[in-house]
Amino acid sequence: MVDFVGAGPGAADLITVRGRRLIREADCIIYAGSLVNDELLKDAGEGCLIYNSAKMHLEEVLEVMERMEAQGKRTVRLHTGDPSLYGAIREQMDALRARGIPFSVCPGVSSFCGAAAALEAEYTLPGVSQSVIITRMEGRTAVPEREKLHMLAGHGATMILFLSSAMADRVQEELLQGAYTQDTPCAVVYRATWADEKVIRGTVGELCKLTADNGITGQALIVVGDVLGGDYELSRLYDRHFTTAYREGEPPHGGGTTS
């Protein structure tokens, strides 16, 4: 059995209860050493084999999984954040399926959630943005033509960019071709939830300078959108006059209830 486990955004205590249990039960752990907090490895049992996948290619990772399976051992594939985002797990799952090796996926807290906590932000604010675009700047690996950054920027929704802080100049240029302006709020969150977390706030027009002045070249998220500003509408969910499936709204000024 192979368990794909989301390690969380960085802080060791942000892994899920299930994820920690699977680490403790594992006979072998293959972890993304460039990004996963190695404090998590202290939960591994005595005799657990540990491999750093930062130094391995896909075939080597699969060979370890296959060898462990042949020995009746349980493997944890420990990915950063939640493995469904930029985790390259589909190719691993398909290869295991082809080999008849069973697997499961344990979700984790993504770094974009950790960034929201660091920013004390809500990504979906009434009257501002009800959508979140998670994407990255095109680099050595292409993105689909319809997902070029300037095209996605046309929506003006909350945007979170992974794997893009080293290309802040290009990101800034692409964002300004969309619905964002020089004054649209943005932030760079370096190593969200880690002990050395850094939050840098500014505007889209300052983005390139923000990363350069703070020496940010990687391991950071770029968050863009008016949700980082101060203007928004109150949610109707807790409006005393708004009727929900669980609560009858109070009559406004003595009139009938709203729905």
Wavefront OBJ file of the C-alpha trace (Angstrom):
o trace
v 0.000 0.000 0.000
v 1.170 3.503 -0.831
v -0.316 6.468 1.027
v 0.060 9.885 -0.580
v 0.056 12.306 2.341
v -0.211 16.088 2.323
v 2.404 17.374 4.775
v 0.758 20.781 5.174
v 2.170 24.218 4.387
v 5.235 24.092 6.609
v 4.610 24.124 10.348
v 4.949 20.554 11.618
v 1.749 20.740 13.662
v -0.355 21.610 10.609
v -0.321 18.087 9.215
v -3.650 16.284 9.590
v -4.239 13.759 12.366
v -4.577 11.039 9.715
v -1.392 12.128 8.003
v 0.606 11.912 11.234
v -0.824 8.458 11.944
v 0.174 7.224 8.495
v 3.718 8.508 9.004
v 3.935 6.603 12.283
v 2.699 3.410 10.631
v 4.939 3.644 7.549
v 7.741 1.195 6.782
v 9.112 3.604 4.192
v 8.738 7.368 3.643
v 9.564 9.137 0.399
v 9.369 12.860 1.116
v 9.760 16.015 -0.940
v 12.901 17.117 0.845
v 13.142 20.556 -0.736
v 9.812 21.670 0.751
v 8.575 19.307 3.471
v 9.477 20.141 7.075
v 11.826 17.370 8.190
v 10.464 17.732 11.740
v 7.664 15.468 10.501
v 10.146 12.650 10.006
v 10.672 12.448 13.777
v 7.314 10.660 13.930
v 8.616 7.840 11.762
v 8.942 4.490 13.487
v 12.237 2.803 14.279
v 13.649 1.128 11.214
v 11.548 3.174 8.771
v 13.411 3.702 5.489
v 13.497 7.366 4.440
v 14.188 8.685 0.939
v 14.476 12.308 -0.177
v 12.692 12.599 -3.525
v 14.386 15.921 -4.283
v 17.350 13.792 -5.349
v 15.292 11.187 -7.250
v 13.544 10.986 -10.604
v 10.140 9.392 -11.163
v 11.420 5.937 -12.066
v 13.535 5.814 -8.899
v 10.549 6.794 -6.756
v 8.401 4.106 -8.372
v 11.148 1.510 -7.981
v 11.205 2.099 -4.214
v 7.419 1.867 -4.009
v 7.394 -1.345 -6.047
v 10.147 -2.912 -3.933
v 8.372 -2.031 -0.682
v 5.115 -3.473 -2.020
v 6.826 -6.734 -2.975
v 8.012 -7.011 0.632
v 4.548 -6.365 2.010
v 5.620 -2.969 3.357
v 3.644 0.251 3.629
v 4.996 3.398 1.947
v 4.115 7.023 2.631
v 4.726 9.460 -0.209
v 4.941 12.754 1.673
v 4.149 15.796 -0.448
v 4.168 19.441 0.562
v 0.869 21.231 1.245
v -1.977 19.320 -0.360
v -0.759 16.838 -2.981
v -3.510 17.782 -5.432
v -1.851 21.146 -6.169
v 1.400 21.025 -8.158
v 2.197 17.697 -6.510
v 2.784 15.630 -9.667
v 0.841 12.769 -8.080
v -1.351 11.838 -11.058
v 1.574 10.270 -12.891
v 2.527 8.330 -9.762
v -1.022 7.110 -9.163
v -1.406 6.012 -12.773
v 1.898 4.106 -12.597
v 0.843 2.375 -9.369
v -2.548 1.511 -10.851
v -0.816 -0.029 -13.870
v 1.338 -2.106 -11.531
v -1.613 -3.239 -9.458
v -0.330 -1.467 -6.337
v -3.107 -0.071 -4.136
v -2.870 3.518 -2.901
v -4.789 6.153 -1.003
v -4.605 9.938 -0.761
v -4.633 11.862 2.515
v -5.323 15.557 1.886
v -3.309 18.297 3.531
v -3.485 22.003 4.293
v -2.271 23.884 1.228
v 0.163 26.771 1.476
v -2.438 29.080 -0.034
v -4.508 28.479 3.111
v -1.438 29.165 5.228
v -0.910 32.398 3.301
v -4.480 33.523 4.019
v -3.866 32.933 7.725
v -0.629 34.923 7.590
v -2.405 37.762 5.792
v -5.456 37.556 8.087
v -7.406 37.577 4.845
v -10.595 36.069 3.461
v -10.239 35.257 -0.211
v -13.979 35.433 -0.959
v -15.575 38.701 0.155
v -19.146 39.734 -0.763
v -19.187 42.478 -3.339
v -15.472 42.095 -4.036
v -14.611 38.581 -5.229
v -16.402 35.257 -5.021
v -13.783 33.311 -6.959
v -10.195 32.253 -6.346
v -7.846 31.542 -9.247
v -4.901 29.315 -8.334
v -2.285 29.351 -11.047
v 1.365 29.989 -11.881
v 3.426 32.051 -14.259
v 4.575 30.186 -17.337
v 8.236 29.288 -17.043
v 10.259 26.337 -18.308
v 7.030 24.319 -18.155
v 4.295 25.683 -20.391
v 0.688 26.387 -19.406
v -2.296 25.850 -21.720
v -2.817 28.749 -24.120
v -6.205 29.585 -22.585
v -4.554 29.858 -19.157
v -1.936 32.469 -19.970
v -1.682 34.745 -16.959
v -2.912 37.894 -18.687
v -6.054 36.034 -19.774
v -6.829 34.790 -16.267
v -6.095 38.280 -14.937
v -8.987 39.565 -17.037
v -11.427 38.217 -14.429
v -10.126 40.469 -11.660
v -10.840 37.717 -9.122
v -8.646 36.854 -6.155
v -5.535 35.253 -7.613
v -2.878 33.125 -5.937
v 0.284 32.370 -7.852
v 2.464 29.399 -7.001
v 5.992 28.905 -8.349
v 6.184 32.449 -9.693
v 8.013 34.717 -7.244
v 11.287 34.414 -9.158
v 9.521 35.836 -12.224
v 7.864 38.793 -10.503
v 8.714 41.168 -13.358
v 6.821 39.030 -15.858
v 3.993 38.416 -13.392
v 3.556 42.139 -12.864
v 3.484 42.806 -16.587
v 0.900 40.078 -17.232
v -1.350 41.115 -14.339
v -1.486 44.688 -15.602
v -2.712 43.463 -18.980
v -5.818 42.144 -17.227
v -8.323 43.703 -14.846
v -5.776 44.595 -12.155
v -4.327 48.089 -11.919
v -1.143 49.591 -10.545
v -3.026 50.182 -7.276
v -4.591 46.716 -6.873
v -3.454 45.324 -3.513
v -1.093 42.358 -3.556
v 1.134 40.492 -1.144
v 4.091 38.137 -1.232
v 4.061 35.475 1.476
v 7.392 33.721 1.932
v 7.335 30.256 3.545
v 3.846 30.557 5.013
v 3.539 29.030 8.515
v 7.277 28.290 8.785
v 9.304 29.886 11.610
v 10.912 32.283 9.112
v 7.619 33.278 7.457
v 7.658 36.732 5.889
v 4.669 38.779 4.702
v 5.263 41.670 2.311
v 2.323 43.863 1.286
v 2.051 46.356 -1.523
v 0.357 46.868 -4.862
v 0.604 45.200 -8.251
v 2.567 48.193 -9.506
v 5.186 47.519 -6.828
v 5.336 43.739 -7.139
v 8.695 43.451 -8.855
v 10.276 45.865 -6.361
v 8.735 44.029 -3.390
v 10.394 40.750 -4.293
v 13.706 42.341 -5.278
v 13.995 44.498 -2.153
v 13.287 41.520 0.087
v 15.432 38.997 -1.763
v 12.495 36.720 -2.566
v 13.416 34.255 -5.319
v 11.383 31.185 -4.362
v 9.222 29.397 -1.791
v 6.720 32.255 -1.825
v 3.154 32.808 -2.950
v 1.902 35.934 -4.673
v -1.626 36.932 -3.653
v -3.469 39.516 -5.738
v -6.859 41.131 -5.439
v -9.092 43.721 -3.832
v -9.896 41.276 -1.015
v -6.614 42.525 0.478
v -8.118 46.007 0.649
v -10.551 47.430 3.185
v -13.846 47.694 1.288
v -16.405 44.872 1.245
v -20.032 44.075 1.988
v -21.193 42.207 5.080
v -22.197 38.607 4.448
v -25.923 37.908 4.366
v -25.267 34.555 6.023
v -25.335 36.149 9.476
v -27.615 39.072 8.643
v -30.331 39.077 11.314
v -32.939 39.862 8.650
v -31.884 37.084 6.254
v -33.718 33.755 6.383
v -31.638 30.599 6.024
v -32.481 26.896 6.173
v -31.702 27.014 9.906
v -32.848 30.450 11.035
v -35.866 32.656 10.384
v -34.901 36.227 9.609
v -36.212 38.975 11.856
v -38.725 41.376 10.288
v -37.019 44.597 9.211
v -38.569 47.554 11.030
v -41.627 45.534 11.907
v -42.325 44.386 8.322
v -42.470 40.857 6.888
v -39.547 38.480 6.908
v -37.053 38.422 4.061
v -35.890 35.337 2.217
l 1 2 3 4 5 6 7 8 9 10 11 12 13 14 15 16 17 18 19 20 21 22 23 24 25 26 27 28 29 30 31 32 33 34 35 36 37 38 39 40 41 42 43 44 45 46 47 48 49 50 51 52 53 54 55 56 57 58 59 60 61 62 63 64 65 66 67 68 69 70 71 72 73 74 75 76 77 78 79 80 81 82 83 84 85 86 87 88 89 90 91 92 93 94 95 96 97 98 99 100 101 102 103 104 105 106 107 108 109 110 111 112 113 114 115 116 117 118 119 120 121 122 123 124 125 126 127 128 129 130 131 132 133 134 135 136 137 138 139 140 141 142 143 144 145 146 147 148 149 150 151 152 153 154 155 156 157 158 159 160 161 162 163 164 165 166 167 168 169 170 171 172 173 174 175 176 177 178 179 180 181 182 183 184 185 186 187 188 189 190 191 192 193 194 195 196 197 198 199 200 201 202 203 204 205 206 207 208 209 210 211 212 213 214 215 216 217 218 219 220 221 222 223 224 225 226 227 228 229 230 231 232 233 234 235 236 237 238 239 240 241 242 243 244 245 246 247 248 249 250 251 252 253 254 255 256 257 258 259
